[in-house]
Amino acid sequence: MILGEVIPPDEMSRTMTRMLKGAALRRLSELDLARGAAERVLDSEPGLGDGWLTYLALAPASVIEEFLGT
């Protein structure tokens, strides 16, 4: 893994979560969702952890829009 060469093992999980959160926020921003609303969406499924962030980052716009009710 490329990141494993520059990120200490004990920091990998937190770093990956931060990266996924950033990707999900950018994705929601592309859909014109305000920062506060995007943060609420990120926090809406806490039990799914990084899986939820990955889903938001990769899901088609139509799926996210349906989830948001837009």
N, C-alpha and C positions, 0 to 999 in steps of 0.2 A: 504494500500500500504506500503510495507516495507520501501522504500526510504523516505516516508513521515514522518517516525519516526526520521530520522537523517538529513534530509535536510529541511531547513526553506521553508515555502510555497512560499515566494517571490523569492527563488532561484531555485525552482523546474524546471521551464521551461528552464532556461539556462543550468542547470545540465543535463537534459534529452537530450538537443541538443548536448552538449559536448559528452555524452555517445554514442549517435547515430552516431555522426561524427567519433568517435574513432572506432566503430564497422564497419562503412562503409570503413574507411581507411584500417583497417585490412583485410577486404574482398577484396578490390582492390589490396592490397599488396600480398595476396594469389594468385592472378591472374598475378603476376609479373609486375604490373604496377608501374612505378617509382613514388616517392612521389609527385613530381611536377605535373605529369600527373594526378595522383589521386586527387590532390587538384583541378585541373581544372574540372575534372568530377564532384566533389562534388559541385562546384560552377556553373555548367552548367544549372541548373534548379532552380534558386533562388525563383521563385514564388511558388514552391512546398514545401519549408521549410523542416520540419522534415519528411514529407512524402517521399521526395526524398532520404533522408539519410536512412530511413527505407527500402525503395525499394532496394537501393544499398547493404545494409547489408544482405538482405534476398533473393534477386533474384538468381536464378540458374546461375552458371558460364556461361552457353551457352547464356543466355539472355544478360548478361553484355558484354560478348565478342562480341555479335552481335551489341550491342549499340556502342561499341568501334571500330567496324569494323575490329576486329582481327579474 
